[in-house]
């Protein structure tokens, strides 16, 4: 077993203190850096950084970044959800490490959607129905996988279908 223990740190959003969601940092007692290329393959990370190694992916509706000695998870309901996701990640890291002989390590992220392509298809009304202050911010959140197309109620018809097809190519659909 590569990862045996960690310490959780739960924090409120510094940029939005009124937010109901919390963020989590799991400080790892063991370095999992060598397992990250295998985890990247196993979980389909969309961003991989080689030095220092880290992989970012979307899982369970969350953006998750795994570093050698730390895991960061955004937009959690509470500490119980943080513990559940970090325990799942611990199992995934250990499983990828144990099966590394059968996994082709990946040192690259998957292609990411282009903001301008997303923005072209959005209504550009800045109506805030998605919970974001502007369509540009929504496009960023959609591109990183933190929001789904359904969060934009005014998006309808052919533009919605075109955006769904575009986003589906990147595996970000909710």
C-alpha positions as semicolon CSV with decimal commas, in nm:
position;residue;x (nm);y (nm);z (nm)
1;X;0,000;0,000;0,000
2;X;0,149;0,330;-0,112
3;X;-0,083;0,574;0,067
4;X;-0,161;0,478;0,422
5;X;-0,258;0,796;0,602
6;X;-0,337;1,164;0,567
7;X;-0,467;1,463;0,761
8;X;-0,774;1,655;0,640
9;X;-0,794;2,032;0,637
10;X;-1,138;2,181;0,565
11;X;-1,151;2,546;0,459
12;X;-1,418;2,794;0,359
13;X;-1,379;2,975;0,029
14;X;-1,150;3,274;0,080
15;X;-1,293;3,460;-0,218
16;X;-1,655;3,391;-0,124
17;X;-1,691;3,355;0,255
18;X;-2,072;3,330;0,233
19;X;-2,052;3,023;0,008
20;X;-2,220;2,713;0,144
21;X;-1,948;2,485;0,001
22;X;-1,616;2,407;0,163
23;X;-1,284;2,298;0,016
24;X;-1,063;2,019;0,137
25;X;-0,689;1,960;0,148
26;X;-0,569;1,615;0,241
27;X;-0,209;1,637;0,357
28;X;-0,057;1,300;0,271
29;X;0,183;1,126;0,509
30;X;0,334;0,934;0,217
31;X;0,453;1,072;-0,118
32;X;0,233;0,942;-0,403
33;X;0,413;1,133;-0,679
34;X;0,535;0,816;-0,853
35;X;0,175;0,687;-0,878
36;X;0,037;0,998;-1,049
37;X;0,104;0,893;-1,414
38;X;-0,080;0,565;-1,342
39;X;-0,364;0,747;-1,167
40;X;-0,381;0,986;-1,464
41;X;-0,438;0,688;-1,695
42;X;-0,683;0,516;-1,460
43;X;-0,900;0,822;-1,392
44;X;-0,851;1,016;-1,716
45;X;-0,699;1,334;-1,583
46;X;-0,749;1,640;-1,799
47;X;-0,439;1,819;-1,675
48;X;-0,106;1,661;-1,592
49;X;0,196;1,859;-1,475
50;X;0,529;1,678;-1,466
51;X;0,740;1,901;-1,242
52;X;0,638;1,895;-0,967
53;X;0,397;1,615;-1,055
54;X;0,023;1,669;-1,021
55;X;-0,290;1,550;-1,196
56;X;-0,628;1,724;-1,208
57;X;-0,952;1,553;-1,301
58;X;-1,323;1,565;-1,246
59;X;-1,484;1,291;-1,040
60;X;-1,803;1,270;-0,839
61;X;-1,892;1,619;-0,964
62;X;-1,580;1,772;-0,810
63;X;-1,255;1,910;-0,942
64;X;-0,974;1,720;-0,777
65;X;-0,600;1,781;-0,792
66;X;-0,358;1,523;-0,659
67;X;0,000;1,629;-0,581
68;X;0,274;1,411;-0,440
69;X;0,195;1,507;-0,081
70;X;-0,145;1,676;-0,105
71;X;-0,494;1,634;-0,251
72;X;-0,722;1,934;-0,313
73;X;-1,098;1,895;-0,364
74;X;-1,339;2,183;-0,437
75;X;-1,704;2,254;-0,364
76;X;-1,784;2,002;-0,093
77;X;-2,096;2,002;0,122
78;X;-1,918;1,920;0,446
79;X;-1,637;1,730;0,614
80;X;-1,819;1,397;0,578
81;X;-1,827;1,435;0,198
82;X;-1,459;1,533;0,203
83;X;-1,370;1,219;0,398
84;X;-1,572;1,002;0,160
85;X;-1,401;1,142;-0,151
86;X;-1,050;1,133;-0,003
87;X;-1,100;0,771;0,108
88;X;-1,216;0,687;-0,245
89;X;-0,905;0,860;-0,384
90;X;-0,683;0,673;-0,140
91;X;-0,824;0,345;-0,276
92;X;-0,782;0,464;-0,638
93;X;-0,420;0,573;-0,578
94;X;-0,332;0,245;-0,409
95;X;-0,513;0,041;-0,675
96;X;-0,336;0,225;-0,960
97;X;-0,002;0,177;-0,785
98;X;-0,061;-0,194;-0,723
99;X;-0,167;-0,245;-1,088
100;X;0,107;-0,026;-1,236
101;X;0,255;-0,323;-1,426
102;X;-0,070;-0,347;-1,628
103;X;-0,125;0,029;-1,672
104;X;0,045;0,242;-1,935
105;X;0,142;0,560;-1,747
106;X;0,025;0,887;-1,900
107;X;0,224;1,205;-1,862
108;X;-0,023;1,415;-2,062
109;X;-0,364;1,559;-1,996
110;X;-0,658;1,511;-2,224
111;X;-0,748;1,795;-2,462
112;X;-0,949;2,071;-2,300
113;X;-1,233;2,276;-2,444
114;X;-1,153;2,624;-2,568
115;X;-1,327;2,908;-2,382
116;X;-1,396;3,102;-2,700
117;X;-1,575;2,803;-2,855
118;X;-1,797;2,769;-2,547
119;X;-1,865;3,142;-2,527
120;X;-1,968;3,155;-2,895
121;X;-2,255;2,918;-2,817
122;X;-2,375;3,075;-2,491
123;X;-2,658;3,334;-2,491
124;X;-2,416;3,606;-2,365
125;X;-2,690;3,775;-2,164
126;X;-2,506;3,766;-1,828
127;X;-2,843;3,678;-1,673
128;X;-2,682;3,503;-1,370
129;X;-2,936;3,218;-1,375
130;X;-2,638;2,979;-1,375
131;X;-2,515;3,124;-1,046
132;X;-2,217;3,298;-1,208
133;X;-2,179;3,674;-1,255
134;X;-2,115;3,656;-1,632
135;X;-2,135;3,417;-1,925
136;X;-1,755;3,431;-1,945
137;X;-1,722;3,301;-1,588
138;X;-1,979;3,032;-1,667
139;X;-1,774;2,933;-1,976
140;X;-1,464;2,897;-1,758
141;X;-1,652;2,685;-1,503
142;X;-1,797;2,470;-1,784
143;X;-1,453;2,425;-1,945
144;X;-1,302;2,309;-1,616
145;X;-1,590;2,069;-1,554
146;X;-1,721;2,247;-1,245
147;X;-2,055;2,337;-1,409
148;X;-2,278;2,148;-1,650
149;X;-2,470;2,274;-1,951
150;X;-2,796;2,231;-1,758
151;X;-2,690;2,518;-1,532
152;X;-2,765;2,762;-1,818
153;X;-3,147;2,773;-1,847
154;X;-3,157;3,021;-2,141
155;X;-2,940;2,790;-2,357
156;X;-3,183;2,616;-2,594
157;X;-3,226;2,459;-2,935
158;X;-2,947;2,417;-3,188
159;X;-2,692;2,612;-2,981
160;X;-2,752;2,386;-2,681
161;X;-2,715;2,074;-2,895
162;X;-2,398;2,208;-3,054
163;X;-2,250;2,292;-2,713
164;X;-2,346;1,947;-2,579
165;X;-2,167;1,781;-2,872
166;X;-1,863;2,001;-2,822
167;X;-1,840;1,939;-2,446
168;X;-1,903;1,563;-2,487
169;X;-1,577;1,537;-2,684
170;X;-1,389;1,628;-2,367
171;X;-1,573;1,399;-2,126
172;X;-1,704;1,689;-1,917
173;X;-2,076;1,628;-1,959
174;X;-2,256;1,583;-1,628
